[in-house]
Amino acid sequence: MKRITLLFSESSRVAKARRAEAAHHLYPVSNGGGETEHWIRGDDAYLAVNGCRHFLWRLGLPHRRLEESQIDWKQMNEADQLWIPEGEALRSQSLEAIERIAAAGQTEIIVTGVTNLPARLFGAAANGSRRLAGWLTGGEKEHPPLFLAPPGYRFMESRPESPDPDPGTPLLAEGSGTASPPPGPARPAGRLWHRKGNLFWVPAPCFEYWGGLLQGQTDWWPLKETIGLESPWYLDRLFRWFSRALAAAGVSVLESLRISPWGERDHAVILRHDTDDSADPKFWEIERDRRLPATYAVLDDQRAGLWRERLRGTPHLETALHYRSNRTGWLESARMRWLKRLPGPDREAVSPRGLAAQVRAAQKRLGTLRTLHRHYHYLHYPEHLFALEHLFRELPEILGAGSFSRFQIFRYGGAETVLIRHPGAGVPFSFPIRPVIASRERQTPLAGWESGGMIEPDEATLNRAFRFADAFPGGAYLWVFHPAHTRGWILRPEGTLAAFEAALRKLNDRWWLTSAQDLYRRMNLWARLEIRKSAAGWELFNGGEAVFPKLTASRNGRRFPLGDLPGGTARRLEGMDAD
């Protein structure tokens, strides 16, 4: 059982921001409040802490995020496990506190990426940092390869301080500048980890890369030929592998007590239906008759009234907004017919004010909305995150969005444009995502959630998803089935109804079938849980105000039902504290 602390270093964030400014890697963007901020491009955005946070969340490990300014000896010494991703410019007080804790030998300290902590603490010698010339990979026996960082990311070269005490430690390799393996063996790039006592250092900037993948700062599409069918849950696979690699190094990450976000269930799944311009009732009839929860993302068009009336009589089905990212109107329709193309992107519709206006207008016709989901495949980055931040502030009843499925992303005003083609997911992660604003001026987590997902998965893809879920429990999956495609569409003439029904047959009692709003509500509760240790022993504290229902803990394969936990109260964790 571990009290886990994740360290956010403001001094490291500022150092990265200054380097980005010197390199002209800033993108000016309106923040929705009438001010211009400067988004940090590339790996200087300091997304590593958020990447590590989602890694811990995906493993079911409650933790606290500690600002470097909050560091004191008591708080640091209370942590059983301290994570420090990309702390390249830790303050002198922090360095002293960490070295003091390390000398005490009671706390596991896990450091990743570039750091200004002395390499000798980890039994290593550092050769300084440089930019990667090719893809950095680990897990040389894994297939597909495990990509830990792309070309251009800063990497700290290192070697064992003395003759290698563990020659069997996995190695890093630096490949070519492309995603495809080079014709010959990749160049060795040192050890995957260094360890000395309870101190561990992974020199790879993996969490910075993975934190970027989580919110669209970078993408996996250059790896498409290598990853192949793994793409919808590629980040999950990386996290699973990394947890096992750390366990092999001696980090007690897999033996820690896990608290499932999904209560008594191992996995969660949302069935979402984007109504578009369809009135087909088949999915709705099945879910109505069998009382199956689902989310209906209703397009605010001429059919909105029909769907409003249907969903009003089925309260277990969520009415959400299918917000548009495309241009509309008679002129655009004429262009579509004449040029035989899709409508173009509408940046104003998804600006901070435009997105909030869409939600307010839809609420007048559809009633209270808790979540919104993108219509058409256009996503502007980082404008989308500022629009969500503005929306969550102006309309706090909105819990989250679903915009990270297949998309065409326009980064930095279109300077980088990538189209993720079907059946890929824009963000290859099966868990709710809390993105962060990462500008020169600040780093702020959003108040709500985002999700990736698979659009119109076929039966073969669903079967792979079920197999992966069994291998790595704890995920939350989003599968989108359009009513318009039940009987056929351009990519699947036979329609999608058979795949939908096949999914329902496989959803056994290990799965929590839910709506987007209920899943996000539960995540808000779960993110407030904290493992504490008092004189009476270990306890789980609910820092929220609402009751967390049907809590379940697990450790080393054993499950411990904890029942309901009211807000502001703690529950003893008896019989689970043996290490």
N, C-alpha and C positions, 0 to 999 in steps of 0.2 A: 504494500500500500504506500502511495507516495503523495506528498503535497508538492505539486508541480508549479513552478514559477517560470514565466516567459518574460525575458527582459527586453524592453524597448529602449533604445539608446538615442535620445534626441541629439546628442553631440555627434553621433555617427550619421544620423539623418542629415544634419546640417553640413557635415563634411562632404557627403555625397552630393548634396544639392549644390554646393559651391563648385565641385568638380564638374557637374553637369552644366552649370552656368558658364564656366571657363571654356568648356568644349562646345558651347552654343547648342546644347541638347535640351533646351526648354521650349515649350509650346504654349503661347499665350491663349487663354480661353476664359470666357465669361463664366462666372460661378453661379449665376442666377440671382445674385444679390446686388447686381449693379457694379461689381468689381471684377477686375481682371486678375487671374492667378496664372502661374507659370508651371505647367505640368512638366514633370521630370521624365524624359524619355530614356528608354533602355534600362540597364541594370543599376543605375544610380538612384532609382526611385525608392529604394529601401523597402521592397515588398517582402523581404525575407521573414520578418516577424509575422506578417499575416499568413505567409505560406506555412510557417511552422505551427501557427495557431490552428489552421485547418488540418494539418497532419495530426495534431493531438486530438482535435475534435473527431476526425474520422476514425481514430482508434477508440473513441469513447472515453477519453481521459480529461476530466474536469481540471482546470488550471486557472491561475490568475495571471493577468498581464500587468507587469510592474514597470512603471516609468522609471528611467534612470534617476530622475530627480527625487524619487521616493525611496531610494536605496538607503537603508541603514543596516547596522550589523544584526539587529534583532530580526528584522524581516527576512534578510538574506539567509541567516542561520536557521530560520524556521523551515526553509525549503528543503525537501528531501531530494529534489531534482531541479536543477537550474539550467534553462536553455538560453543560449546567447547566439542568435543567428546574425552574421554580418556585423558584429560589433567592432568596426574598424577604427573607431576613434572614441573608445570608452574614456570617461573622465578619470583623472588620477584617483579621486576618491573611490570610484567603482573598481579600478584596478587593485587598489589596496584591499578593499573589502573582499573581492573575489579571491585574491591570493591568501587572505586570512582564512576564508572559508575552506579553500583548498587544503591549507595546512592542517585544519582541524580534521579533515578526512571523513566527515559525516555526510556530505552532500555530493551527489553525482552532478558533475558540471559537463554539459554537452555544448560545444562550440562548433559552429559551422561557418565556412567561408573565410573571408579576409578578417583578421583580428589584430588588435594591437596588444593582446595579452602575450606574454613571453612564451615562445614556442617550447622553451625548456620545461614549462609546466606539464606539457603533454609528452615529454620524452622525445621531442623533435627539434630540428633546426630548420628555420625558415630561410628561403632564398629570395624573399621579396615577392611582390605581386606583378602580374603582367596580364595583358589581354589574351584570351584564348584565340589561337589561330584556326581551330577546328572544333568539332563537337566533342565535349567531354563525356565519356561513358564510364559506367561501372558495371559490376556483375558480368564479368567477361564470359561466363557460361550461360547467361540468360539469352533467351530469344523470344521476342525481338529484343534488341539491345536496350539498355536502360540509359537514357540521356539525362545527364545531370546539369548540363549547361550548354548553351549554343556558342558559336564563335562570337568573339567580341566581349564576352563577360570577363570581369576581373577574377583572376585565379591566383592563389597563393602557393607558390612552389615550396615543397618541404621534403625532408628526408628524416629518417631516424637519427637521433642524436648520437647513438652508439650502434654497434653491430646489432642488426635487426633481431630483437628477442622473439619475434613471431613471424618467421618468413612466409607463413601461410596466409598472412593478411591479404585480403583482396586488393587489387591494384586498380588505379585509374588509368585511362588511356585517352589520348588526344588524337582524334581522327582527322579527316580532311575537312575542308570548309563546306562540304555538302553533307546532307543527311545520310547519303549512301556510304557504306563502308569503303575505305580506300582500297586500292588493288592489293596492297601489302598489309602487313600488321600495323596497327595504329601505334603511334609513339607512346611509350610509357610516360605517365605523368605523376608518378609517385603512388603512395599508399592511399587507400580509401579512408583510413582513419589512423590516428595516433592515440595511444593510451598510456597513461601513467597513473596507477592507482584508480581513483574515482573520477579522473579527468579524461575527457574524450574530445578529440578534435577531428572534424571532417573538413579537410581543406576545400572541398568542392563547393561552389556557390549554389548548391542545389535548391535551397529554400528561396533564394532570390528568383531563380528561374521558375520554380513551381508557383511562387506567389504571383509572378507575372502571368503564367498560364491561367491561374484561377480567375482573373478578371479581364483578360483580353489585352494586357500590356504586350504580350507576345503570343505566339500561337504554335500549334503542333503541325500545321499543314505541311511545312517542308519535310516532315518525317513520314508523310502519308504512305509512301511506298514501303518504308521499313516497318511501320507500326501495323498497317493493314487493318484487319478486323478488330484489333484491340482498341481502336481509337475512342469509342464512346466512354470508356472507363480507364483511359491510359493513366491519368493521374492517380486513380485508386490503386492501380497495379504498381506504380512507382512507390507510393506510400507503403503498400504491403511489403514490397521488397526491402525498402529502406528500414522498416521496423524490424525485419528479420536480420538485416545486416548489422543493425545496432545491437540486437540481442546477441548475435555472434561475437560482437566486440566486447560484450559484458554489460551493456546498458540494460537496466531492468525495465524496459519499456513494455515488453510483452507480459511480464508477470504482475504488472500493476493492476489494481482494482479498476475495472471498467464500469461505467454507468451508461446504460443504453439510453439514447434519446427516445427510443421507440417503446419504452416500457417492457412489456412481456414479449415483444416481437423482436426478431433478429434484423428485419429489414423494413423499409417503408417504400411505398410506391404511390405516385399520383397518376391517375388516368385523366388526361386533359383533352378536351375537345374544343378546337377552335372553329367557331360556327361559320366564319367567312360569310358567303352569301347563300348558304345552304339551309334548307328546312328539313332535311332528312332526319327522321326521328328514331332511327334504329338503335343507336347507342343509348339514347335517352330512355327508350322503352325498356331495354335490358336492365339498365341501372335503376330505373323506377320500379320495375317489377321485383327485382332481387334486392332492392334497397342497398345498392353498392355506392359508396361515396365516390365523387368525381368532381372535377372543376370544369366548368363551361366558360371559356373565354369568348364573350359575346361581342361581335363587331357591332359598333353603334351605327347601324344602317337601317334600311327599310324592314329588315326581318328582326330587329331588336325586340319589338313588341311581342312577336310570336314566341321568342325564346324567354322573354320575361314572364309571360303567362305560364309557359310550361314549367319553368324552374320554380315559380312561386308555389306550385303544388307539390314540389319535391324538395323539402328543406335540407335533406342530406346531400343535395347537389349544390355546389357553390356557384353563384353567379359572379363572374369576374369580368374584367374588361379586356377585350382584344384591341389594344391600342395600335393605331396605325403609324407606320414609319414611311409610308409611300405617299406620293402625290395623288390627288383625286381631282374631280371636276370634268366638265365636258371636253375641255381642251386636251387634258391628259388622256381621256378615253379615246378621243379621235386619233391622237398620236399612237396609242396602243393598237388600234385597228389598222391604221395606215402603215405603220412600221412593223407590225406583228411582233411586238415586244412587251415586256412587263412594264408596269408603271415605274417611274424613277423615284429616288429617295426624296423625302421632304424633311429637310433639316429643321425647319421652323416647327413642324408638328411635334418633334421630339426634343426641342429645346426645353430648358427649365420651365419657362412660362407656357410653352405649347403643350408639354406633357401634362402639366397641372390643369390646363384648360380642358384637355380631352377628358380627364378624369371627372372634373366638376360637371361638364356637360353630360357625361354618361350617367352620373349619379342621379341626375334629374329624371332620366328615363328608365334606368335599370334599378334604382334604389341603392342601398349601401353597398359599397365595394370594398373588399379587403386586399385583393391582389390584382395585378394587371400583367398581361402577356403580349408579346410583340406580334404584330401582323406584318407580313412580308419580312424579308430577311435583312433589312438594312440596320446597321448599328454603327453609331459614330462614337469614337473613343478619343479622348476621355469625356466628351460632352455628355454621353449617356449617364455617367456616374454623377456629374453635377446636376443633371436633370432629376435623377433619383434622390439625391440629397435634398434638393429643393422641394420635391414632392413629399418626402417623408417629414420634412419640417412643416410644410403648409397643411398637409392632410395626414396627421399622425395616425389616423385609423388604417391607413394603408400599411400592410405588414411586409410586402415584398413584391417582387416581379419575377417573370420568367422570360428572360431575354437572351440567355446564353446557349440556346440550342443552335442548330445550323444557322449561320449568318454570313453576310458580306460585311466585313468590318472596314470602316474608313478611319484610319488612325491619323491624327494630327492634320485634320482638314483634307484628308485624301492623299497625303504624302506617302503613306503605306496603305495599300488596299489588298485585302485577302478575301477570297471567296471560299468558304468551307462548303464543299459539295455534299449532297445527299449520299450516304446516310450518316455522315460525320456530325459530331456535336461541336459547336463552337468552343465550348469549355468542356474538356473531357473528364468530368468529375461528377460522381454520383453522390452528392451531398449538398445541402444548402450552403450558399456562399455569402459571406459578408465582405463586400469589397471595401477598399479604402480610397480616400482622396489623397493623392501623393503629389503635391505641388511643392514648389520651392518654399512657399509660405508656410505649409503645414502638412501633417498627415492625420487624417480623421477617418475613423471607421464610419460607414453608413449606419443609419439607425434601423434599416430594414435589410431584407435578404434578396438574393438572386439565385437562379438555378439554371443549369444546363439540362439537356435532355435529348431524347431521340425522337425524331419525327417519323411517323409511319414505319416503325420497325417491323420487319417481316418475321416469320416464325423462326427462321434460322438465327437471326440476330437476338430474338428474345430467348431462345434456348441458350445461347452463349451468355447472355446476361444472367439467367438463372444459375448457370454453372459458376460464373464468377462470384455471384452473391453468396453462394454456398461456401466458396473458398475464402471470402473476405466479408464476414457479416458486418452489419452496422450501417450500410449504405442507404441512401434515399434516391429512388429512381423516378424519373419523369418520362412518361411515354405519351406521345401526342398522336391522337387519332382524329382526323377531320371527318365530320359527318358527310362532307361532300365527296369523300373518297371511299365510302363503304362499298360501292358497287364497281369502282374502277377509277383509275387516274393514269396520268401519263407515264409514271414509273412502275405502276403495277396494274395492268389491265384487269386482273382478277378481283381487284378491290382489297380492302383492308379488314373487312369484317371477320374473315377466318383467323387472321393473326390476332385480332382483339379477343375473340372467343378462346383461342388457344392460350392466351395470357391468363384469362380468367380461370381456366381449368388448372393452371399450374400455381395459382396464388393460394397456397395452403395457409395453415394457421401460424406459420412462422413470419408471415408478411402482414404488415399493417397497411391496409388499403385506406387511403385518406384523401383529403382535398388539400390544395395548396395553402389555404388559409389556416387549416388546423395543423398542418405540418409546421408552418412558420410560427404559429402560436406556441407550439410545443418547443420549438428551438429557442424562442425567447425565454421560456422557463428553464430549459436545460442549461443554457449558457450562464445562468445565475447560480448554478450548483457549485459547491466548493467542499472539498475534503479537508477536514480540520483534525487536529489532535489536541486533546485536552488532558487534564489530570485523570479524567474518567476513561480515557481511551479515544479511539478513532470515531469520528462522526461525519455525517454528510449534512451540510447546511444548505437550506434553500434561501438564497438571498433575494428572491423575488417576493411579490405580494400574493400571488395566486397559488393554489394547490397544484403540485405536480402529481398526476395520477399514476398509479401502478408502477412505481419505480422498481427497477430490477438491476442488480449488480452482478458482475461475473468476474471470476478470477481463476485462471488456469483450468478453464473448462467447466467450472462449477458455477451454478446460478443461485442467486440469493434474492428472493422476492422481498421487497422492502415496503410494499403498500403505498398508500398516499402520503405525501409529505406537504403539509401546509406551509405557506409562505412565512418566512421569518423564524422557522423552527429547524431543529436538528434531529437526526435519527442516529442512534448508536449503530455502529457497524461491528456487531459482535460476531466472533467466529471467523472474521475475514482478515485479521491483522497479522497473521503469521507470515513471515517472509521465508 
